[in-house]
Amino acid sequence: MRILRGELVRIKAFVRPFALKRYFKNNPEPKLHIGCGPHLKKGWLNADKFNANADIYLNALRRMPFKVNTFKFIHMEHLLEHIQIDRVPIFLSECLRILKPGGCIRIVVPDLDIYVKKYYEGEKEFFQPIIEKFKCKIEQNKDQLVNKYKYWLVRTPGAVFISRAVRRFYHHNWMYDFETLRVALEEVGFKKATKQQFQESEFDEFKTMDNPDREYESLYVDAVK
């Protein structure tokens, strides 16, 4: 993934109005994909802060450049947990503002319930792929002075569990279970927050959006305006 910096950020921000005009002209039912990363979806406005190939540059921590009641659908996957908890109400309120009445937002995050259950039941195979990932990082950093011991202890299920909620490792600021996310959504004005399963939704538009690589750890929630 290419990282936007300096001049490239300014260029992407400058051309954004033209990209938006083109998108809205060709898509009478606009759908916003926030934090798309490399997963660009046809028919969606793919927005990202870091991926230069996204349709538009978008910093989710700032006021979004859209009018009230613009989008019928909003999708974000493994983004919300990266936002500082005191900024979450502002961000969700922005999503509510730009969503059309009756429109739906789908939020996918690491599921606290899954991690607690897997840890409590001692299902080491659930944590093993993440442990292997950290082994690679340990090997990569073994000759570095600063980061030599950054990941050295992430070798057990308990350490993996803690690492998911620690900014030092994943830039995560929070972990959500369904009840916590439901309260957050309802607090800013969303209605009917519903827990869903992977690629399941009342709305067909969401059924092809979920990343199969993250199914094992994810919570899926739809909420209607």
Backbone as CSV, one residue per row, in Angstrom:
resi,resn,N_x,N_y,N_z,CA_x,CA_y,CA_z,C_x,C_y,C_z
1,MET,0.843,-1.188,0.000,0.000,0.000,0.000,0.886,1.248,0.000
2,ARG,0.598,2.178,-0.874,1.365,3.415,-0.924,0.839,4.386,0.122
3,ILE,1.752,5.102,0.761,1.379,6.033,1.811,1.361,7.452,1.257
4,LEU,0.258,8.140,1.468,0.140,9.513,1.003,0.906,10.443,1.929
5,ARG,1.753,11.254,1.370,2.514,12.203,2.155,2.696,13.499,1.356
6,GLY,2.823,14.612,2.074,3.201,15.878,1.486,2.414,16.279,0.259
7,GLU,3.133,16.417,-0.849,2.534,16.902,-2.087,1.419,15.990,-2.576
8,LEU,1.594,14.697,-2.414,0.588,13.761,-2.897,-0.732,13.938,-2.154
9,VAL,-0.659,14.199,-0.854,-1.867,14.466,-0.078,-2.569,15.706,-0.605
10,ARG,-1.802,16.751,-0.851,-2.391,17.997,-1.343,-3.011,17.816,-2.729
11,ILE,-2.361,17.025,-3.567,-2.901,16.769,-4.904,-4.222,16.013,-4.808
12,LYS,-4.244,14.961,-3.973,-5.468,14.174,-3.822,-6.600,15.025,-3.254
13,ALA,-6.282,15.905,-2.316,-7.302,16.784,-1.747,-7.794,17.784,-2.791
14,PHE,-6.876,18.253,-3.644,-7.238,19.235,-4.673,-8.179,18.637,-5.715
15,VAL,-7.918,17.402,-6.123,-8.728,16.788,-7.190,-9.995,16.133,-6.645
16,ARG,-10.159,16.105,-5.327,-11.321,15.438,-4.741,-12.657,15.965,-5.260
17,PRO,-12.856,17.294,-5.387,-14.148,17.770,-5.906,-14.478,17.220,-7.289
18,PHE,-13.467,17.063,-8.131,-13.695,16.533,-9.474,-14.043,15.043,-9.420
19,ALA,-13.361,14.319,-8.524,-13.650,12.893,-8.364,-15.061,12.686,-7.818
20,LEU,-15.471,13.553,-6.890,-16.816,13.447,-6.330,-17.881,13.747,-7.382
21,LYS,-17.644,14.779,-8.170,-18.600,15.142,-9.218,-18.785,13.990,-10.193
22,ARG,-17.687,13.347,-10.564,-17.752,12.221,-11.495,-18.486,11.037,-10.868
23,TYR,-18.197,10.775,-9.588,-18.838,9.637,-8.928,-20.349,9.842,-8.817
24,PHE,-20.773,11.007,-8.337,-22.205,11.250,-8.138,-22.965,11.279,-9.465
25,LYS,-22.292,11.694,-10.523,-22.922,11.707,-11.843,-23.212,10.290,-12.323
26,ASN,-22.315,9.368,-12.001,-22.431,7.995,-12.500,-23.125,7.040,-11.532
27,ASN,-23.429,7.514,-10.316,-24.019,6.635,-9.305,-25.198,7.328,-8.635
28,PRO,-26.403,7.107,-9.128,-27.585,7.785,-8.587,-27.921,7.388,-7.148
29,GLU,-27.437,6.228,-6.695,-27.631,5.815,-5.301,-26.256,5.688,-4.641
30,PRO,-25.710,6.796,-4.143,-24.328,6.817,-3.648,-24.124,5.922,-2.426
31,LYS,-22.953,5.280,-2.393,-22.566,4.407,-1.290,-21.123,4.732,-0.923
32,LEU,-20.858,4.945,0.363,-19.540,5.379,0.825,-18.808,4.243,1.526
33,HIS,-17.591,3.993,1.081,-16.724,2.962,1.664,-15.567,3.677,2.364
34,ILE,-15.672,3.840,3.685,-14.683,4.606,4.448,-13.546,3.693,4.893
35,GLY,-12.304,4.166,4.716,-11.148,3.365,5.104,-11.028,2.122,4.253
36,CYS,-11.162,2.293,2.950,-11.232,1.148,2.031,-9.931,0.363,1.959
37,GLY,-8.787,1.033,2.228,-7.509,0.349,2.064,-7.353,-0.129,0.628
38,PRO,-6.821,-1.335,0.422,-6.649,-1.850,-0.943,-7.910,-2.488,-1.517
39,HIS,-8.985,-2.527,-0.714,-10.201,-3.237,-1.121,-11.171,-2.270,-1.808
40,LEU,-10.908,-1.980,-3.068,-11.740,-1.055,-3.832,-12.960,-1.789,-4.372
41,LYS,-14.150,-1.223,-4.122,-15.398,-1.871,-4.502,-16.105,-1.070,-5.590
42,LYS,-16.487,-1.750,-6.661,-17.169,-1.108,-7.779,-18.534,-0.590,-7.341
43,GLY,-18.844,0.636,-7.750,-20.119,1.246,-7.415,-20.113,1.992,-6.096
44,TRP,-19.060,1.808,-5.315,-18.900,2.508,-4.041,-17.895,3.642,-4.211
45,LEU,-18.056,4.688,-3.407,-17.054,5.745,-3.341,-16.008,5.294,-2.336
46,ASN,-14.884,4.820,-2.841,-13.825,4.267,-2.004,-12.954,5.399,-1.467
47,ALA,-12.983,5.579,-0.150,-12.302,6.706,0.483,-11.274,6.201,1.486
48,ASP,-10.090,6.812,1.464,-9.035,6.364,2.370,-8.027,7.483,2.596
49,LYS,-7.389,7.445,3.747,-6.357,8.431,4.082,-4.992,8.009,3.568
50,PHE,-4.760,6.700,3.421,-3.422,6.202,3.130,-3.253,5.587,1.743
51,ASN,-4.316,5.070,1.161,-4.198,4.380,-0.119,-4.341,5.366,-1.279
52,ALA,-3.279,5.524,-2.046,-3.280,6.472,-3.164,-4.219,6.046,-4.281
53,ASN,-4.615,4.775,-4.305,-5.494,4.282,-5.360,-6.973,4.436,-5.024
54,ALA,-7.287,4.919,-3.835,-8.684,5.153,-3.473,-9.277,6.231,-4.371
55,ASP,-10.604,6.246,-4.473,-11.268,7.248,-5.312,-11.016,8.658,-4.795
56,ILE,-11.051,8.808,-3.469,-10.802,10.124,-2.878,-9.972,9.979,-1.606
57,TYR,-9.268,11.054,-1.271,-8.576,11.152,0.008,-9.586,11.565,1.066
58,LEU,-9.584,10.873,2.214,-10.524,11.207,3.280,-9.885,10.954,4.636
59,ASN,-9.827,12.002,5.451,-9.392,11.886,6.838,-10.646,11.759,7.696
60,ALA,-10.861,10.579,8.251,-12.101,10.297,8.975,-12.236,11.100,10.262
61,LEU,-11.158,11.729,10.714,-11.218,12.495,11.957,-11.612,13.952,11.727
62,ARG,-11.833,14.310,10.481,-12.255,15.678,10.168,-13.673,15.672,9.595
63,ARG,-14.279,16.848,9.536,-15.619,16.948,8.963,-15.570,16.464,7.515
64,MET,-16.490,15.589,7.167,-16.463,14.998,5.833,-17.047,15.955,4.799
65,PRO,-16.481,15.959,3.595,-16.867,16.936,2.563,-18.127,16.535,1.805
66,PHE,-19.183,16.196,2.551,-20.427,15.765,1.923,-21.601,16.515,2.543
67,LYS,-22.651,16.696,1.753,-23.849,17.366,2.236,-24.673,16.424,3.111
68,VAL,-25.607,16.998,3.833,-26.533,16.214,4.653,-27.326,15.261,3.751
69,ASN,-27.564,14.047,4.239,-28.405,13.067,3.538,-27.875,12.733,2.139
70,THR,-26.583,12.437,2.048,-25.967,12.162,0.748,-25.996,10.686,0.381
71,PHE,-25.687,9.802,1.328,-25.464,8.389,1.008,-26.583,7.494,1.540
72,LYS,-26.911,6.472,0.757,-27.887,5.473,1.198,-27.210,4.418,2.071
73,PHE,-25.920,4.167,1.788,-25.190,3.149,2.545,-23.774,3.637,2.864
74,ILE,-23.295,3.260,4.045,-21.912,3.517,4.454,-21.345,2.210,4.997
75,HIS,-20.133,1.891,4.573,-19.476,0.670,5.051,-18.080,1.007,5.545
76,MET,-17.701,0.420,6.688,-16.324,0.548,7.180,-15.934,-0.754,7.856
77,GLU,-14.720,-1.196,7.611,-14.265,-2.477,8.149,-12.919,-2.304,8.831
78,HIS,-12.882,-2.614,10.118,-11.668,-2.515,10.930,-11.060,-1.112,10.835
79,LEU,-11.929,-0.151,11.055,-11.537,1.259,11.109,-11.870,1.878,12.461
80,LEU,-13.073,1.629,12.961,-13.557,2.324,14.153,-12.655,2.107,15.360
81,GLU,-12.077,0.924,15.490,-11.232,0.637,16.654,-9.947,1.462,16.661
82,HIS,-9.620,2.078,15.524,-8.420,2.915,15.438,-8.685,4.360,15.880
83,ILE,-9.942,4.713,16.054,-10.305,6.085,16.407,-10.342,6.232,17.925
84,GLN,-9.715,7.291,18.425,-9.703,7.528,19.869,-11.129,7.616,20.388
85,ILE,-11.357,7.034,21.553,-12.718,6.860,22.046,-13.450,8.189,22.216
86,ASP,-12.740,9.273,22.544,-13.417,10.558,22.705,-13.751,11.211,21.370
87,ARG,-13.199,10.667,20.267,-13.521,11.173,18.933,-14.610,10.346,18.250
88,VAL,-14.914,9.189,18.813,-15.894,8.294,18.188,-17.270,8.943,18.047
89,PRO,-17.814,9.630,19.089,-19.130,10.263,18.909,-19.148,11.294,17.785
90,ILE,-18.059,12.035,17.629,-17.977,13.036,16.562,-17.986,12.353,15.202
91,PHE,-17.203,11.292,15.079,-17.124,10.558,13.819,-18.463,9.910,13.465
92,LEU,-19.089,9.244,14.435,-20.370,8.591,14.167,-21.467,9.610,13.863
93,SER,-21.400,10.773,14.503,-22.370,11.836,14.214,-22.215,12.340,12.785
94,GLU,-20.980,12.395,12.309,-20.735,12.780,10.919,-21.333,11.744,9.966
95,CYS,-21.161,10.478,10.298,-21.740,9.415,9.469,-23.264,9.535,9.445
96,LEU,-23.845,9.831,10.596,-25.299,10.004,10.672,-25.744,11.195,9.830
97,ARG,-24.982,12.270,9.870,-25.328,13.489,9.129,-25.388,13.238,7.628
98,ILE,-24.427,12.503,7.093,-24.343,12.334,5.640,-25.164,11.149,5.137
99,LEU,-25.721,10.360,6.057,-26.545,9.216,5.672,-27.988,9.667,5.442
100,LYS,-28.609,9.132,4.406,-29.998,9.467,4.114,-30.933,8.835,5.142
101,PRO,-32.076,9.453,5.405,-33.070,8.815,6.280,-33.444,7.437,5.737
102,GLY,-33.438,6.451,6.610,-33.703,5.088,6.175,-32.478,4.374,5.652
103,GLY,-31.372,5.117,5.508,-30.124,4.516,5.055,-29.477,3.708,6.165
104,CYS,-28.457,2.937,5.802,-27.852,2.018,6.771,-26.332,2.126,6.750
105,ILE,-25.746,2.038,7.928,-24.291,1.969,8.076,-23.933,0.570,8.558
106,ARG,-22.864,0.012,8.003,-22.361,-1.293,8.458,-20.958,-1.087,9.010
107,ILE,-20.769,-1.493,10.258,-19.484,-1.343,10.929,-18.957,-2.721,11.293
108,VAL,-17.712,-2.977,10.913,-17.050,-4.240,11.220,-15.818,-3.936,12.068
109,VAL,-15.713,-4.594,13.212,-14.595,-4.375,14.136,-14.165,-5.717,14.730
110,PRO,-12.965,-5.787,15.327,-12.616,-6.991,16.095,-13.627,-7.188,17.221
111,ASP,-14.075,-8.416,17.407,-15.142,-8.713,18.360,-14.554,-9.097,19.716
112,LEU,-14.782,-8.252,20.706,-14.283,-8.527,22.055,-14.825,-9.852,22.577
113,ASP,-16.086,-10.148,22.295,-16.691,-11.399,22.752,-15.929,-12.617,22.231
114,ILE,-15.542,-12.569,20.960,-14.819,-13.693,20.368,-13.480,-13.888,21.060
115,TYR,-12.750,-12.798,21.260,-11.425,-12.902,21.871,-11.505,-13.406,23.308
116,VAL,-12.481,-12.901,24.066,-12.637,-13.347,25.455,-12.989,-14.832,25.496
117,LYS,-13.921,-15.241,24.643,-14.353,-16.644,24.621,-13.204,-17.565,24.223
118,LYS,-12.482,-17.210,23.170,-11.388,-18.059,22.705,-10.280,-18.149,23.753
119,TYR,-10.017,-17.038,24.429,-8.985,-17.049,25.465,-9.430,-17.879,26.667
120,TYR,-10.666,-17.668,27.103,-11.183,-18.371,28.279,-11.249,-19.873,28.037
121,GLU,-11.624,-20.274,26.818,-11.758,-21.695,26.497,-10.440,-22.332,26.077
122,GLY,-9.377,-21.533,26.039,-8.059,-22.071,25.740,-7.882,-22.553,24.315
123,GLU,-8.558,-21.908,23.363,-8.463,-22.318,21.959,-7.217,-21.686,21.322
124,LYS,-6.090,-22.330,21.539,-4.816,-21.781,21.090,-4.728,-21.665,19.570
125,GLU,-5.438,-22.547,18.851,-5.365,-22.502,17.390,-5.945,-21.204,16.837
126,PHE,-6.864,-20.574,17.573,-7.417,-19.289,17.153,-6.330,-18.215,17.147
127,PHE,-5.454,-18.251,18.134,-4.429,-17.218,18.288,-3.155,-17.522,17.501
128,GLN,-2.972,-18.773,17.073,-1.703,-19.175,16.479,-1.320,-18.388,15.224
129,PRO,-2.258,-18.114,14.285,-1.858,-17.323,13.105,-1.309,-15.945,13.467
130,ILE,-1.867,-15.334,14.510,-1.382,-14.018,14.930,-0.016,-14.153,15.591
131,ILE,0.169,-15.222,16.371,1.472,-15.472,16.991,2.541,-15.656,15.918
132,GLU,2.201,-16.394,14.856,3.150,-16.604,13.760,3.492,-15.289,13.073
133,LYS,2.497,-14.428,12.943,2.734,-13.115,12.339,3.731,-12.314,13.167
134,PHE,3.576,-12.377,14.484,4.493,-11.643,15.353,5.881,-12.277,15.371
135,LYS,5.962,-13.589,15.181,7.272,-14.228,15.089,8.066,-13.649,13.924
136,CYS,7.372,-13.393,12.822,8.027,-12.780,11.657,8.520,-11.378,11.998
137,LYS,7.700,-10.625,12.732,8.098,-9.273,13.126,9.299,-9.312,14.071
138,ILE,9.294,-10.290,14.981,10.420,-10.439,15.908,11.702,-10.713,15.135
139,GLU,11.606,-11.589,14.138,12.769,-11.930,13.322,13.254,-10.716,12.531
140,GLN,12.313,-9.940,11.997,12.678,-8.759,11.216,13.376,-7.700,12.065
141,ASN,13.008,-7.638,13.342,13.516,-6.574,14.211,14.693,-6.999,15.087
142,LYS,15.154,-8.235,14.948,16.140,-8.762,15.896,17.458,-7.997,15.896
143,ASP,17.793,-7.363,14.779,19.056,-6.624,14.699,18.874,-5.121,14.883
144,GLN,17.640,-4.698,15.196,17.379,-3.275,15.382,17.558,-2.887,16.841
145,LEU,18.114,-1.715,17.044,18.359,-1.252,18.407,17.071,-0.803,19.085
146,VAL,16.224,-0.040,18.351,15.030,0.555,18.948,13.894,-0.453,19.085
147,ASN,13.607,-1.215,18.021,12.437,-2.092,18.000,12.749,-3.556,18.304
148,LYS,13.949,-3.836,18.761,14.368,-5.227,18.963,13.404,-5.992,19.859
149,TYR,12.919,-5.348,20.919,12.058,-6.039,21.879,10.604,-5.575,21.816
150,LYS,10.215,-4.918,20.734,8.860,-4.375,20.644,7.799,-5.470,20.706
151,TYR,8.049,-6.590,20.017,7.043,-7.650,19.929,7.460,-8.930,20.662
152,TRP,8.542,-8.881,21.413,9.176,-10.109,21.885,8.269,-10.984,22.747
153,LEU,7.289,-10.385,23.445,6.462,-11.156,24.369,5.154,-11.649,23.748
154,VAL,4.880,-11.239,22.508,3.610,-11.634,21.887,3.769,-13.042,21.308
155,ARG,3.790,-14.018,22.217,4.003,-15.414,21.834,2.975,-16.344,22.469
156,THR,2.011,-15.771,23.184,1.003,-16.569,23.879,-0.385,-16.006,23.579
157,PRO,-1.449,-16.805,23.754,-2.807,-16.292,23.547,-3.114,-15.055,24.381
158,GLY,-2.668,-15.036,25.634,-2.923,-13.873,26.480,-2.268,-12.617,25.944
159,ALA,-1.042,-12.752,25.458,-0.332,-11.597,24.914,-0.997,-11.098,23.633
160,VAL,-1.478,-12.030,22.799,-2.190,-11.641,21.582,-3.466,-10.891,21.936
161,PHE,-4.202,-11.414,22.912,-5.444,-10.781,23.354,-5.192,-9.338,23.787
162,ILE,-4.178,-9.137,24.609,-3.856,-7.788,25.076,-3.384,-6.914,23.921
163,SER,-2.615,-7.490,22.997,-2.064,-6.693,21.897,-3.151,-6.100,21.018
164,ARG,-4.299,-6.768,20.931,-5.389,-6.270,20.096,-5.965,-4.960,20.629
165,ALA,-5.788,-4.705,21.902,-6.354,-3.495,22.504,-5.294,-2.456,22.838
166,VAL,-4.051,-2.700,22.437,-2.957,-1.795,22.791,-2.471,-1.059,21.553
167,ARG,-2.459,0.249,21.621,-2.097,1.067,20.469,-0.682,0.779,19.973
168,ARG,0.186,0.361,20.845,1.581,0.118,20.483,1.709,-0.912,19.360
169,PHE,0.766,-1.848,19.296,0.894,-2.942,18.342,0.054,-2.742,17.084
170,TYR,-1.197,-2.391,17.236,-2.092,-2.309,16.084,-2.665,-0.913,15.880
171,HIS,-2.210,0.054,16.649,-2.801,1.387,16.617,-4.289,1.323,16.943
172,HIS,-4.672,0.337,17.749,-6.051,0.237,18.210,-6.228,1.094,19.458
173,ASN,-7.409,1.710,19.567,-7.710,2.533,20.733,-8.831,1.967,21.593
174,TRP,-9.525,0.940,21.074,-10.651,0.395,21.820,-11.001,-0.972,21.251
175,MET,-11.714,-1.790,22.053,-12.317,-3.023,21.550,-13.805,-2.989,21.854
176,TYR,-14.602,-3.519,20.935,-16.055,-3.453,21.050,-16.670,-4.844,21.098
177,ASP,-17.681,-4.994,21.961,-18.630,-6.081,21.808,-19.906,-5.456,21.234
178,PHE,-20.914,-6.273,20.964,-22.106,-5.730,20.314,-22.797,-4.676,21.172
179,GLU,-22.943,-4.940,22.466,-23.667,-4.008,23.322,-22.986,-2.645,23.370
180,THR,-21.666,-2.637,23.443,-20.937,-1.365,23.491,-21.109,-0.589,22.195
181,LEU,-21.000,-1.284,21.064,-21.154,-0.612,19.777,-22.593,-0.155,19.570
182,ARG,-23.559,-0.957,20.020,-24.963,-0.559,19.911,-25.222,0.729,20.688
183,VAL,-24.708,0.805,21.909,-24.888,2.004,22.728,-24.251,3.217,22.052
184,ALA,-23.052,3.041,21.498,-22.366,4.149,20.822,-23.187,4.668,19.646
185,LEU,-23.763,3.762,18.870,-24.564,4.153,17.709,-25.865,4.835,18.123
186,GLU,-26.535,4.267,19.104,-27.806,4.844,19.543,-27.606,6.185,20.238
187,GLU,-26.467,6.348,20.887,-26.186,7.595,21.605,-26.156,8.791,20.658
188,VAL,-25.690,8.582,19.414,-25.602,9.699,18.465,-26.835,9.799,17.575
189,GLY,-27.780,8.847,17.707,-29.031,8.994,16.972,-29.395,7.890,16.002
190,PHE,-28.541,6.866,15.858,-28.900,5.748,14.988,-30.010,4.916,15.632
191,LYS,-30.783,4.250,14.786,-31.867,3.397,15.257,-31.621,1.964,14.795
192,LYS,-32.213,1.041,15.503,-32.220,-0.356,15.073,-30.816,-0.869,14.732
193,ALA,-29.923,-0.833,15.710,-28.610,-1.455,15.531,-28.771,-2.965,15.671
194,THR,-28.307,-3.700,14.668,-28.535,-5.141,14.613,-27.224,-5.879,14.407
195,LYS,-27.008,-6.921,15.202,-25.829,-7.765,15.018,-26.061,-8.696,13.842
196,GLN,-25.095,-8.741,12.930,-25.199,-9.571,11.738,-24.076,-10.604,11.709
197,GLN,-24.126,-11.468,10.718,-23.072,-12.437,10.482,-22.297,-12.044,9.226
198,PHE,-21.193,-12.704,9.000,-20.351,-12.452,7.836,-21.167,-12.544,6.548
199,GLN,-21.128,-11.473,5.750,-21.812,-11.378,4.460,-23.313,-11.624,4.562
200,GLU,-23.883,-11.337,5.723,-25.328,-11.394,5.893,-25.829,-10.021,6.307
201,SER,-26.949,-9.610,5.721,-27.512,-8.303,6.027,-28.916,-8.224,5.456
202,GLU,-29.703,-7.332,6.021,-31.017,-7.030,5.450,-30.861,-6.365,4.090
203,PHE,-29.679,-5.765,3.865,-29.420,-5.019,2.633,-28.413,-5.777,1.767
204,ASP,-28.796,-6.055,0.532,-27.933,-6.813,-0.374,-26.608,-6.108,-0.638
205,GLU,-26.614,-4.785,-0.554,-25.408,-4.014,-0.862,-24.225,-4.387,0.034
206,PHE,-24.498,-4.866,1.234,-23.420,-5.188,2.174,-22.909,-6.625,2.039
207,LYS,-23.630,-7.468,1.335,-23.334,-8.900,1.360,-22.038,-9.279,0.654
208,THR,-21.506,-8.387,-0.165,-20.242,-8.673,-0.848,-19.111,-7.775,-0.348
209,MET,-19.354,-7.042,0.734,-18.367,-6.070,1.202,-17.397,-6.630,2.244
210,ASP,-17.815,-7.632,3.003,-17.002,-8.118,4.116,-15.781,-8.894,3.625
211,ASN,-14.642,-8.641,4.263,-13.376,-9.278,3.902,-13.295,-10.680,4.518
212,PRO,-13.208,-11.740,3.708,-13.155,-13.107,4.249,-11.968,-13.344,5.181
213,ASP,-10.875,-12.617,4.973,-9.682,-12.820,5.795,-9.884,-12.390,7.245
214,ARG,-10.923,-11.576,7.504,-11.139,-11.076,8.863,-12.381,-11.669,9.527
215,GLU,-13.020,-12.619,8.856,-14.259,-13.192,9.394,-14.049,-13.810,10.770
216,TYR,-12.916,-14.485,10.969,-12.684,-15.266,12.185,-12.715,-14.425,13.462
217,GLU,-12.482,-13.115,13.339,-12.354,-12.285,14.535,-13.343,-11.128,14.594
218,SER,-14.284,-11.069,13.660,-15.024,-9.826,13.454,-16.445,-9.822,14.001
219,LEU,-16.853,-8.627,14.399,-18.223,-8.306,14.779,-18.829,-7.477,13.654
220,TYR,-20.049,-7.830,13.231,-20.729,-7.144,12.130,-22.009,-6.502,12.668
221,VAL,-22.118,-5.190,12.501,-23.283,-4.469,13.016,-23.827,-3.534,11.940
222,ASP,-25.137,-3.635,11.687,-25.848,-2.711,10.808,-26.692,-1.785,11.672
223,ALA,-26.736,-0.502,11.309,-27.566,0.454,12.044,-28.240,1.394,11.053
224,VAL,-29.507,1.655,11.273,-30.324,2.450,10.355,-30.527,3.849,10.916
225,LYS,-30.555,4.832,10.011,-30.850,6.213,10.404,-32.362,6.415,10.441
